[in-house]
Amino acid sequence: MGPGPSNPYPEVTAALVRPVLGHLDPEFLGVLDDTCDRLRRVLRTANPLTFPVSGTGSAGMEASLVNVLEPGDVAVVGVNGLFGERMCEVAARAGAEVVRVEAPWGSPLDPEAVVGAHPSPKVLAVVHAETSTGVRNDVAAIAARKGDALVVVDAVTSLGGIPLEADGWDLDIVYSATQKCLGVPPGLAPLSVGERARGRLRARPPSWYLDLGLIGRYVEGQGQRTYHHTAPVSMIFALHAGLGVLLDEGLEAAWQRHAECGLALQAGLEKLGLELVAPAGHRLPQLTTVRVPEELAVPEAEVRARLLHHYGIEIGAGVGPMAGRAWRIGCMGHTARMRNVQLLLGALGEVLGR
């Protein structure tokens, strides 16, 4: 448990240790194509340009923004945590005029405030599941009122853990990461670009490596691929396996499993006398933030250290304004099991003497 990488599924481990193929080997390219198809099913989209970016979730963020934002474009960014802040930084470096729409850390964004922040933005950017606070933002409500803007969604911690409908919610660009609810080690950033966004991509974005026009000729080329970069073969194998596990379970079943574990965890934390940070109705089941008790007998870092060294359980520290004031407890992917919830609650109760 913890906000970082979860233990891989056995199928993922097996995929990681299979013999490495060349990145242009026909067998590998077949796996790559099937991986993209599986991503479409998990993202609930028919977008042809759907593939894993060779890089972690932040590479997906950068690819999403630098390919659509040009100097002077207006980007409205929802900021209620660390990764909304990072979106602002990436958009500003692309030369955009950034309009921040803020909510306190631990509170959800107001969709009306986001869509009403500027009369004609190029982009509306929002984090679906804010990893730093455990808050779910209502991206569907924002997309429903987007007008001519492109909606860019950070789904790093939401994909596979809570409902996400790329086409059903009319999202223009969605990016995620492998190490959260997909149960795959970090290293890839699933990305999907819709038709409206493809028609508005920059002809020559400032990043060669993340140029979606160039990458599209590689991942969509089938028999006429244009080489772009050396794909991380073993990570593609791992993602292919992880997506297979998720699809075999069924998306709805995985969402329900995460929901049940999250509810049990949050109820158990409150029974221990701990206060949850995110408000009811906007809490993520896969990432729970809890306030550090004021009456701790030891520093909060010592609590986390004892959980790790005595019980093999890792929980995350707070970041930004929540540093030292909150813990982030991940229950996602392979670790979203009721036995893990019970183990964490028992161990934390013993460490806290409750």
N, C-alpha and C positions, 0 to 999 in steps of 0.2 A: 504494500500500500504506500501511497505517497504521490505527489504531483508529477514525479518524473517517470521514466520508463517503467512499464509493468513487466513482470516476468513473461517471456514469450510463450505462446501456445506450443505444445510439443511439435506440431506440424511446422511451425515457424522455425524452431530450432533445427529440425531435419532439413528444411530448405536452405538454411544458412550454411550447412556443412556439406551440401551436395557438391560434386566436382564443378569447378568454375569453367564456364564456357566463354569463348570469345564474345565480345559485345556485338559483333556482326554475324555470329553463328546463326544459321536459320532456326535452330531449335530455340535459342534464346529469344530471337525476335518473335517467334510464335508465343512464347511466354509473356513477352512484353505486350503484345497485342491483346492477349487474353486478360492480362492485368488491367489494361485500360478499359476493357469491357466490364470487368468486375467493378472497377471504380465507378463506372456509369450507373451500375445497379445500386451500389451503396449510396451514391450521391443523389439518386433518383433523377437522373438527367439523361437526355439523348444527345448532349453536346459532343460533336466529333472531337473537338480539341479538349480531351480529358486525359490526363496522364500524370505520372509522378515526377515532379521536379527533382533533379539530383541535388539535394540539399535539404536542410531541416525546415521547419515551419516558417522561419523568418525568411528563407529563400522564396517560399511561396508567397509571402507577403510582398517582398520586393518585386518579384516577377509580376504580380497582379497590378501593382501601382505604377511601376516605371514604364509599363507597356501602354498605359492609357492616359497618363498625365503628362502634359507638356508645360513648359514654363508659362505662367500666367493663368493656367486653368484653376478653377476653384474646386477644392476638395473639402467637403464637409465631413468631419470625423467625429464620431461619438467617443468620448473619453470618460470611462469610469473605472480605469485600471491601467496596469502596466502596458498591456498590448494595444490599447487605444492610443496611449502615449507613443508607442513605437510606430504605429501607423502614421501619426502626425510627423514624426521625424523622417520616415521614408518619403512621404508625400512632399515635405518641404525640400528634401534633397533633390527631388525630381523637378523642382522649380515651381511647384504649385502654390497657390494662395490657400493656406490652410485655415478653415473656419472650424474652431473647436466648439463642440457642444458637450458640456460637462455635466456629470452627476457625481456626487460624493462616492469615493471608493466604498464598495459594499452596497450601493444602491443601483437599481436599473436605470437605463437611459429612458427618457421620455420620447417616444417615437414622433410625436407632434413637434417637439423642439428640434429634432434632427431634421425632419423634412421641411420645417419652416425657417431654418437658419439662414438660407440664402435663396433668392428667387430662381437662379439658374446655375446650379453647380454642375460640373462635369461628373463628379463622383460623390456618392454617399458611401462612406466606409464605416463599418461597425463590426465589433467582435460579438459573435453569437454567444460563446461561453467564455467569460473572462476568467482565465486561469489564476489571476492574481487575487481574485476576490470571491470566486464561487458563485457569481451572479450570471443569470441567463438574461440576455437582452432580446427583445421582441423584433427580430429581423423581418419576420413576415409582415408585420404592421408597417415597418419602414418601407419595404419594397412595394407594398400596395399603394403607396402614395409618392412614389419616386419621380413621377413625371418623366422628363427626358434624361434624367441622371442615370448613370451606371451605378448599380449597387454592388459593392465589393464586400464580401463577408469572410471574416476570419472564423473558420470552423475547426481550428486546431484541436480543441478539447471537446467539441460536440459531435464530430462525425463518428457514428457507430454507437454513441451513448445516449443521445436524445434525438427526437424527431428532427429531421432536416430534409427539406424538399427543394432541391435546387430549381427544378422546372416548375413545380407546383406553386412555389412562392415567387417565381419570376426573378430569381437572383441572376445577376449578370456574370459575376466572377466569384468563385468560391475556392478557397484554399484551405488545406488542413495539414496534418502531420501524422506520421506513422506511430509514434510512441505513446499515444494516449489510448483512446478507446478501441483502436484497431489491434492493440496488443503486439505490435511489431517494434523492433528496436528503432531508435532515431536514425534518420539519415535521408528520408524522402519526404516530399511535400506534395500530396495529391492536389491537383489543380484542375478546375473545369471552367472553360470560357464559353459563354453563350453567344448566340448569333449577333445580338445587338453590340456586344462588346467587341467581337471580332471585326465588325465593320468600322470600329473606331480605334483600332490599335495603331500605335505610332509606326510609321514606316521604318524608322531607324531609332529605336530607343537607346538610351545612354549605356545600357548594359548589353554587351555582345552575348555573354554567357546565358542571360535570361531573356533573350530576344524570342518572343513567342512565335514570331513569323518564321524564324530560322528553325526553331525546335519543332514547329508544326510540320515542316517538310520532312522531318526525321520520323516523328511518331505516327504521322498519318500517311506516310509514303507507301506503305506496304511494299510492293515489288519495285518501287522507284524511290526508295528512301534517299535523302540527301544527308550525308554524314554531318553531324553537328558536334557531338562530344562523346567521350567514352562513358557509356552508361554503367552505373554501379550494379554489376550483374547479380551478385549475391543478395543485395538488398532488394532488387526486383523479385528474385525468387522468394524472399521472405515475405514481401508484401503480397505477392500472388497467393501464398499459402494462408496468410492471415485473413485476407479478404475471403478466401474459400471457406475458412472456419466460420466467419461471420455470416456468410450467405447460407451455409448449411444450417446454422442455428436459426436463421431468419432475422431480418432487421427488427421486426416488431417484437420478437422474443428477446433479442438483445436489449432493446430499449426497456422492456419490462423488467428484465433481470437487473439492469442498472438502477431502475426506479425503485425496485423493492429493496435492493441493498442500500441505496442512498437514504431511503426513508427509515430503515432500521438503524442505520448508523446515526442519523441525526436525532432520532428519538432516544437512542442510547446515550449520546453525548449530553442531551438535556437532562436525562436521568442522573448523570454524573454531576449535575449542577453547572454545566458549562453553557455559555451563551453563544448561539450561532450568529454569524455576521450577516449573511444575506437574508433579506426578508422572505417570508413565506410567499409562495407563488412565483418566486424568481430564483429559488435555490437550485443549484445543479446537483443531481444525484451522484454524479461521478467525481465531484470536487467540492468538498465541504470545508468552509472556513469557520473557525471557532475562536472566540476571544481567549487570550491567555489569562488565566485567573490572576487577580492582583495579589492573592495571599500565598503564592508559591514559596515553598521553603528553599528552593534552589533556583538558579537562573533558568529561564525557559529553554535555553539551548541544552542544558543538562537533562531536561525531561526528554528532549528529542534524542539525545545521545544514549540515554538509558534504554529507550525503546529500541533503538537500532542495535546496540551491543548486547543487550540482555534477551531481547525477544526477536531480533531480526526484522523489525518493522521500522520503516522509514516514513516519517511525516515531514512535510515541508515547513520551512520558516515563512513568516510573513515578509512581504517585499514592499518597497516604497513607504508610504505613510503607515502601513501595517507592520513594518519590521519590528520585531520584538513584542508586538501586540496581538498577533494572531498566528494560528497554525493552519496549514492547508493540508487536508487529508484526502488523498486520492483513492478512489474505489472504482477502477475502470479497467476495461479490457479483461484479461485473464484473471485479474485480482478481484473483480466484482463478483464475489461469492459470499454467501452468508457466513460460511465458516471463518472467512477472513474478517468480516465485520465483528463477529463474536470475539475473535482473538484480539483484535485491536482494542475493543472496549474493555475486555478483561485486563489486558496489559496496561492500558492507560489508567484504568482505575487503580491498579496496584501501584504504579509509579506515583500517582497523585495522592495515594492513601485515602481513596474514596470507596 
